[in-house]
């Protein structure tokens, strides 16, 4: 009797290379392209596409070099082989990174232009991040795969995976960074205690404050992306004897506070300010000027520090011009003017730049 015995054939790798040696370069280069297309493009938003491309090339080259060198070393290659593979990976990574960053930056910019200043904060940043990350991840991932020898179909699959990962990463990073930027650009009306004299009328309720704002400025909640007009203190602050306080600025008369999530602003007026209509109108001129700057999207076009300084300088000049328009030696008016002048001493060498301006005062933007 004959017995047939079949021996199982174990898979072999006749080249002696591991899977990582064959594919590690593409994996790490593609991952770098995803990060470049999503995170780098969004993190450098506002610096221009050329800067994004330069950042993308650098990050892609670093990822590609790491993938080539580490993959070859793990496969048993010597130092020279690892360096050669790393340099080849760096070249491929820089190309895929450049294309990914360019695509991501252009997509994020296009979305930013489309949504304009209609809303901001986390959700606006997330939308830009998703668009930039998806475009950058797809472009960088697919190009990186093709340059590493992948077929057209496999390259497309890598690109689609990169688009999904890039969209997720870019959306999260873009949303958080834009939300933080919105909150960090909060503006305050610093108070001079001498300005508190003369406020002998009853404190206005929130509804009365809203009505006053509507009567004097034809502004109601919902206009110019103003979500709230209130006598409540802004986030991180408290009210004491009708005056707002926080650790950042001490006592202040009002604040324009953007939302982390939407970028819409709330206008806060200290209760004591509402006891005198002249003082109140001046502070409202100040805060509504800030709100108008947010509405124009100026906070997205300049660094946070430059925007805050420029917006404060313009707003305090508007408030000052209103008080000066009374042309009066009344002690209370004089104290209001002096308070504004004291505040202006915080700013030096302003450079005027014209832009649309809805209220009284000089049109100034600090460089």
C-alpha positions, 0 to 999 in steps of 0.5 A, a space after each residue: 500500500 502506498 501512502 502519499 504524504 503532502 508536506 506543507 510549503 512554508 512561505 519564504 522570503 527569498 530576498 532575505 528582506 522583511 515586509 518592513 524593508 519592502 514597505 516601511 519607506 512608503 508607510 512612513 513617507 505616506 504617514 508624513 505626507 498625511 501629517 504634512 497635508 493636514 497638520 502643517 498646512 493648518 498650523 501655518 494657516 495665514 503664512 501663505 501657501 509658499 511657507 506651507 510648501 516649505 514646511 511640507 517639504 521639510 516634514 516630508 523629507 524628515 519622514 522619508 529619510 526616517 522610513 528609508 534609513 530605519 527600514 533598511 537598518 531593521 532589515 539588516 542593512 549596513 550604515 551605508 545602505 541605510 543612509 542611501 535608502 534614507 536619502 532616497 526616502 527624503 527625496 520622495 518625502 519632500 516631493 510628496 510633502 510639498 504637493 500635500 502641503 500645497 493642496 492642503 493649504 489651497 483647500 483650507 484657504 478656499 474654505 476660509 474665503 468661502 465662509 469668510 467672517 460669517 462665523 469663526 472659532 472652533 467650527 470654522 477652524 475645523 472646517 478648514 482643517 478638514 478640507 486642508 487635511 483631506 486634500 493634503 492627505 490624499 495628494 501627499 499620500 498618493 504621490 508618495 505611494 506612486 513614487 515608491 513604486 505602487 500601482 495607480 490603484 494602490 496609490 489611490 487607496 493610500 491617498 483615500 486613507 490619507 484623506 480620511 486621516 488628514 481630515 480627522 487630524 486637520 479638523 481637530 488641530 484646526 478647530 482647537 487652534 482657531 478656538 484658542 486664537 478666538 478666546 485669546 484675542 478678547 478685548 477689554 475696556 480698562 477702567 479709570 476709577 475717576 470715570 466712575 463718578 457721575 453715575 447716579 442713575 439706577 443700574 440698567 437691567 440687561 433688557 434695558 441695556 439691549 434697548 439702549 444699544 438698539 436705540 443709540 446704534 441700531 444694533 441688536 443681538 444677532 447683528 454683526 455676529 454679536 451673540 449677546 449684549 449683557 451686564 454679566 461678567 465675561 468668562 474668567 471674570 467677576 463683578 464687585 460693586 458693579 465693576 468687572 474684575 479679573 486677574 489679567 487686567 484688574 478692573 475693567 468697564 467692558 469686554 468683547 468676548 469671542 466664543 471658542 466654538 463659534 467665534 461670535 462675540 458677546 459684548 459685556 458692559 459693567 453694571 456701574 457703567 450703565 448708571 450714566 448714559 454718556 459713559 455708557 454710550 462711550 463704552 458701547 462705542 468702544 466695545 462695538 468697535 471691537 465687535 465690528 473688527 471681529 465681524 470684518 475678520 481682522 482677528 484672522 488676518 493679523 497675529 493675536 497680539 497685533 490685533 488686540 493692540 490695534 483694535 484697542 487703540 482704535 476703539 479707545 480713540 473712538 470713545 475719546 472722540 465721542 467724549 470730546 464732542 461735548 466740548 465741555 469742561 464738566 468734571 465728569 466729561 473731563 474725567 472720561 477724557 482723561 481716562 481715555 488719554 491715560 489708556 492711550 499711553 499704553 500704545 506707541 508709534 501707531 500706524 494708520 491703515 484705513 478700513 471700513 469704520 461704522 462709528 465715531 473716532 479715528 480710523 487707525 490700525 497699529 502695524 
